[in-house]
Amino acid sequence: MAEVGIEISHQKPTILTLESVQASDVVITMGCGDACPYCAGKRYEDWKLEDPAGKGVAEVRPVRDEIRTRIEELIGSLLSREPLDIRVQG
């Protein structure tokens, strides 16, 4: 990640909590299935990716690049949504 300017050396994986799901517009999971908290009405995407654990840099790069592509697509989809037109009767 450092080679693309993202510093994660001090980061640790965190557990997806019910509170974080409730505060999210979109919930991205990577294979946790029924172990992940669920909130009705949330947009869920399960990204099936090759597990990079124990692999060398050359093997991890394609996974990193796939995540980047998916994030860019997600951001694009969120930015292109039409705002709600809510009118108050009064």
mmCIF file of the C-alpha atoms, coordinates in Angstrom:
data_MODEL
# 
_entry.id   MODEL 
# 
loop_
_atom_site.group_PDB 
_atom_site.id 
_atom_site.type_symbol 
_atom_site.label_atom_id 
_atom_site.label_alt_id 
_atom_site.label_comp_id 
_atom_site.label_asym_id 
_atom_site.label_entity_id 
_atom_site.label_seq_id 
_atom_site.pdbx_PDB_ins_code 
_atom_site.Cartn_x 
_atom_site.Cartn_y 
_atom_site.Cartn_z 
_atom_site.occupancy 
_atom_site.B_iso_or_equiv 
_atom_site.pdbx_formal_charge 
_atom_site.auth_seq_id 
_atom_site.auth_comp_id 
_atom_site.auth_asym_id 
_atom_site.auth_atom_id 
_atom_site.pdbx_PDB_model_num 
ATOM 1  C CA . MET A 1 1  ? 0.000   0.000   0.000  1.00 0.00 ? 1  MET A CA 1 
ATOM 2  C CA . ALA A 1 2  ? 2.890   2.330   0.728  1.00 0.00 ? 2  ALA A CA 1 
ATOM 3  C CA . GLU A 1 3  ? 3.933   2.195   -2.930 1.00 0.00 ? 3  GLU A CA 1 
ATOM 4  C CA . VAL A 1 4  ? 0.643   3.909   -3.854 1.00 0.00 ? 4  VAL A CA 1 
ATOM 5  C CA . GLY A 1 5  ? 0.882   6.448   -1.023 1.00 0.00 ? 5  GLY A CA 1 
ATOM 6  C CA . ILE A 1 6  ? -1.375  4.768   1.553  1.00 0.00 ? 6  ILE A CA 1 
ATOM 7  C CA . GLU A 1 7  ? 0.148   4.276   4.992  1.00 0.00 ? 7  GLU A CA 1 
ATOM 8  C CA . ILE A 1 8  ? -1.378  1.298   6.806  1.00 0.00 ? 8  ILE A CA 1 
ATOM 9  C CA . SER A 1 9  ? 1.573   -0.128  8.713  1.00 0.00 ? 9  SER A CA 1 
ATOM 10 C CA . HIS A 1 10 ? 0.038   0.845   12.061 1.00 0.00 ? 10 HIS A CA 1 
ATOM 11 C CA . GLN A 1 11 ? -3.474  -0.288  11.173 1.00 0.00 ? 11 GLN A CA 1 
ATOM 12 C CA . LYS A 1 12 ? -5.117  -3.430  12.533 1.00 0.00 ? 12 LYS A CA 1 
ATOM 13 C CA . PRO A 1 13 ? -8.215  -5.212  11.286 1.00 0.00 ? 13 PRO A CA 1 
ATOM 14 C CA . THR A 1 14 ? -11.334 -4.254  13.195 1.00 0.00 ? 14 THR A CA 1 
ATOM 15 C CA . ILE A 1 15 ? -14.530 -6.179  13.796 1.00 0.00 ? 15 ILE A CA 1 
ATOM 16 C CA . LEU A 1 16 ? -17.609 -4.895  12.032 1.00 0.00 ? 16 LEU A CA 1 
ATOM 17 C CA . THR A 1 17 ? -19.961 -3.807  14.811 1.00 0.00 ? 17 THR A CA 1 
ATOM 18 C CA . LEU A 1 18 ? -23.697 -3.214  14.786 1.00 0.00 ? 18 LEU A CA 1 
ATOM 19 C CA . GLU A 1 19 ? -23.038 0.443   15.596 1.00 0.00 ? 19 GLU A CA 1 
ATOM 20 C CA . SER A 1 20 ? -20.774 0.909   12.583 1.00 0.00 ? 20 SER A CA 1 
ATOM 21 C CA . VAL A 1 21 ? -23.325 -0.784  10.317 1.00 0.00 ? 21 VAL A CA 1 
ATOM 22 C CA . GLN A 1 22 ? -26.099 1.470   11.630 1.00 0.00 ? 22 GLN A CA 1 
ATOM 23 C CA . ALA A 1 23 ? -23.966 4.544   10.914 1.00 0.00 ? 23 ALA A CA 1 
ATOM 24 C CA . SER A 1 24 ? -23.135 3.435   7.351  1.00 0.00 ? 24 SER A CA 1 
ATOM 25 C CA . ASP A 1 25 ? -24.835 4.111   4.047  1.00 0.00 ? 25 ASP A CA 1 
ATOM 26 C CA . VAL A 1 26 ? -23.172 1.111   2.426  1.00 0.00 ? 26 VAL A CA 1 
ATOM 27 C CA . VAL A 1 27 ? -21.751 -1.951  4.180  1.00 0.00 ? 27 VAL A CA 1 
ATOM 28 C CA . ILE A 1 28 ? -18.893 -3.689  2.386  1.00 0.00 ? 28 ILE A CA 1 
ATOM 29 C CA . THR A 1 29 ? -18.017 -7.171  3.601  1.00 0.00 ? 29 THR A CA 1 
ATOM 30 C CA . MET A 1 30 ? -15.391 -9.579  2.412  1.00 0.00 ? 30 MET A CA 1 
ATOM 31 C CA . GLY A 1 31 ? -16.753 -13.007 3.125  1.00 0.00 ? 31 GLY A CA 1 
ATOM 32 C CA . CYS A 1 32 ? -17.997 -12.760 6.697  1.00 0.00 ? 32 CYS A CA 1 
ATOM 33 C CA . GLY A 1 33 ? -21.456 -14.071 5.740  1.00 0.00 ? 33 GLY A CA 1 
ATOM 34 C CA . ASP A 1 34 ? -23.856 -14.553 8.635  1.00 0.00 ? 34 ASP A CA 1 
ATOM 35 C CA . ALA A 1 35 ? -21.179 -13.498 11.151 1.00 0.00 ? 35 ALA A CA 1 
ATOM 36 C CA . CYS A 1 36 ? -21.598 -9.843  10.069 1.00 0.00 ? 36 CYS A CA 1 
ATOM 37 C CA . PRO A 1 37 ? -24.173 -7.636  11.761 1.00 0.00 ? 37 PRO A CA 1 
ATOM 38 C CA . TYR A 1 38 ? -27.270 -6.978  9.666  1.00 0.00 ? 38 TYR A CA 1 
ATOM 39 C CA . CYS A 1 39 ? -29.546 -3.927  9.600  1.00 0.00 ? 39 CYS A CA 1 
ATOM 40 C CA . ALA A 1 40 ? -32.608 -3.893  7.377  1.00 0.00 ? 40 ALA A CA 1 
ATOM 41 C CA . GLY A 1 41 ? -32.607 -1.144  4.772  1.00 0.00 ? 41 GLY A CA 1 
ATOM 42 C CA . LYS A 1 42 ? -28.823 -0.922  4.415  1.00 0.00 ? 42 LYS A CA 1 
ATOM 43 C CA . ARG A 1 43 ? -27.062 -1.518  1.124  1.00 0.00 ? 43 ARG A CA 1 
ATOM 44 C CA . TYR A 1 44 ? -24.757 -4.526  1.449  1.00 0.00 ? 44 TYR A CA 1 
ATOM 45 C CA . GLU A 1 45 ? -22.035 -5.640  -0.941 1.00 0.00 ? 45 GLU A CA 1 
ATOM 46 C CA . ASP A 1 46 ? -19.940 -8.743  -0.347 1.00 0.00 ? 46 ASP A CA 1 
ATOM 47 C CA . TRP A 1 47 ? -16.674 -8.365  -2.221 1.00 0.00 ? 47 TRP A CA 1 
ATOM 48 C CA . LYS A 1 48 ? -15.208 -11.761 -2.991 1.00 0.00 ? 48 LYS A CA 1 
ATOM 49 C CA . LEU A 1 49 ? -11.455 -11.226 -3.230 1.00 0.00 ? 49 LEU A CA 1 
ATOM 50 C CA . GLU A 1 50 ? -8.417  -13.461 -3.078 1.00 0.00 ? 50 GLU A CA 1 
ATOM 51 C CA . ASP A 1 51 ? -7.050  -13.562 0.481  1.00 0.00 ? 51 ASP A CA 1 
ATOM 52 C CA . PRO A 1 52 ? -3.679  -11.781 0.455  1.00 0.00 ? 52 PRO A CA 1 
ATOM 53 C CA . ALA A 1 53 ? -2.545  -13.318 3.755  1.00 0.00 ? 53 ALA A CA 1 
ATOM 54 C CA . GLY A 1 54 ? 0.938   -14.785 3.534  1.00 0.00 ? 54 GLY A CA 1 
ATOM 55 C CA . LYS A 1 55 ? 1.472   -13.709 -0.076 1.00 0.00 ? 55 LYS A CA 1 
ATOM 56 C CA . GLY A 1 56 ? 4.296   -11.670 -1.510 1.00 0.00 ? 56 GLY A CA 1 
ATOM 57 C CA . VAL A 1 57 ? 3.968   -8.109  -2.765 1.00 0.00 ? 57 VAL A CA 1 
ATOM 58 C CA . ALA A 1 58 ? 3.657   -9.190  -6.403 1.00 0.00 ? 58 ALA A CA 1 
ATOM 59 C CA . GLU A 1 59 ? 0.689   -11.433 -5.529 1.00 0.00 ? 59 GLU A CA 1 
ATOM 60 C CA . VAL A 1 60 ? -0.988  -8.794  -3.374 1.00 0.00 ? 60 VAL A CA 1 
ATOM 61 C CA . ARG A 1 61 ? -0.826  -5.975  -5.952 1.00 0.00 ? 61 ARG A CA 1 
ATOM 62 C CA . PRO A 1 62 ? -3.717  -7.335  -8.072 1.00 0.00 ? 62 PRO A CA 1 
ATOM 63 C CA . VAL A 1 63 ? -5.903  -7.630  -4.953 1.00 0.00 ? 63 VAL A CA 1 
ATOM 64 C CA . ARG A 1 64 ? -5.016  -4.070  -3.938 1.00 0.00 ? 64 ARG A CA 1 
ATOM 65 C CA . ASP A 1 65 ? -5.780  -2.818  -7.434 1.00 0.00 ? 65 ASP A CA 1 
ATOM 66 C CA . GLU A 1 66 ? -9.127  -4.658  -7.504 1.00 0.00 ? 66 GLU A CA 1 
ATOM 67 C CA . ILE A 1 67 ? -10.119 -3.061  -4.183 1.00 0.00 ? 67 ILE A CA 1 
ATOM 68 C CA . ARG A 1 68 ? -9.170  0.360   -5.550 1.00 0.00 ? 68 ARG A CA 1 
ATOM 69 C CA . THR A 1 69 ? -11.278 -0.203  -8.676 1.00 0.00 ? 69 THR A CA 1 
ATOM 70 C CA . ARG A 1 70 ? -14.281 -1.302  -6.613 1.00 0.00 ? 70 ARG A CA 1 
ATOM 71 C CA . ILE A 1 71 ? -13.942 1.682   -4.274 1.00 0.00 ? 71 ILE A CA 1 
ATOM 72 C CA . GLU A 1 72 ? -13.789 4.082   -7.215 1.00 0.00 ? 72 GLU A CA 1 
ATOM 73 C CA . GLU A 1 73 ? -16.914 2.457   -8.698 1.00 0.00 ? 73 GLU A CA 1 
ATOM 74 C CA . LEU A 1 74 ? -18.690 2.648   -5.327 1.00 0.00 ? 74 LEU A CA 1 
ATOM 75 C CA . ILE A 1 75 ? -17.838 6.324   -4.926 1.00 0.00 ? 75 ILE A CA 1 
ATOM 76 C CA . GLY A 1 76 ? -19.054 6.995   -8.467 1.00 0.00 ? 76 GLY A CA 1 
ATOM 77 C CA . SER A 1 77 ? -22.344 5.227   -7.791 1.00 0.00 ? 77 SER A CA 1 
ATOM 78 C CA . LEU A 1 78 ? -22.863 7.167   -4.561 1.00 0.00 ? 78 LEU A CA 1 
ATOM 79 C CA . LEU A 1 79 ? -22.076 10.514  -6.184 1.00 0.00 ? 79 LEU A CA 1 
ATOM 80 C CA . SER A 1 80 ? -24.353 9.875   -9.158 1.00 0.00 ? 80 SER A CA 1 
ATOM 81 C CA . ARG A 1 81 ? -27.460 9.134   -7.104 1.00 0.00 ? 81 ARG A CA 1 
ATOM 82 C CA . GLU A 1 82 ? -30.174 11.704  -7.535 1.00 0.00 ? 82 GLU A CA 1 
ATOM 83 C CA . PRO A 1 83 ? -30.930 13.638  -4.356 1.00 0.00 ? 83 PRO A CA 1 
ATOM 84 C CA . LEU A 1 84 ? -34.332 13.001  -2.873 1.00 0.00 ? 84 LEU A CA 1 
ATOM 85 C CA . ASP A 1 85 ? -36.924 15.630  -3.682 1.00 0.00 ? 85 ASP A CA 1 
ATOM 86 C CA . ILE A 1 86 ? -38.797 15.875  -0.398 1.00 0.00 ? 86 ILE A CA 1 
ATOM 87 C CA . ARG A 1 87 ? -41.525 18.454  -0.276 1.00 0.00 ? 87 ARG A CA 1 
ATOM 88 C CA . VAL A 1 88 ? -43.186 19.465  2.930  1.00 0.00 ? 88 VAL A CA 1 
ATOM 89 C CA . GLN A 1 89 ? -46.907 20.055  2.682  1.00 0.00 ? 89 GLN A CA 1 
ATOM 90 C CA . GLY A 1 90 ? -48.006 22.947  4.772  1.00 0.00 ? 90 GLY A CA 1 
# 
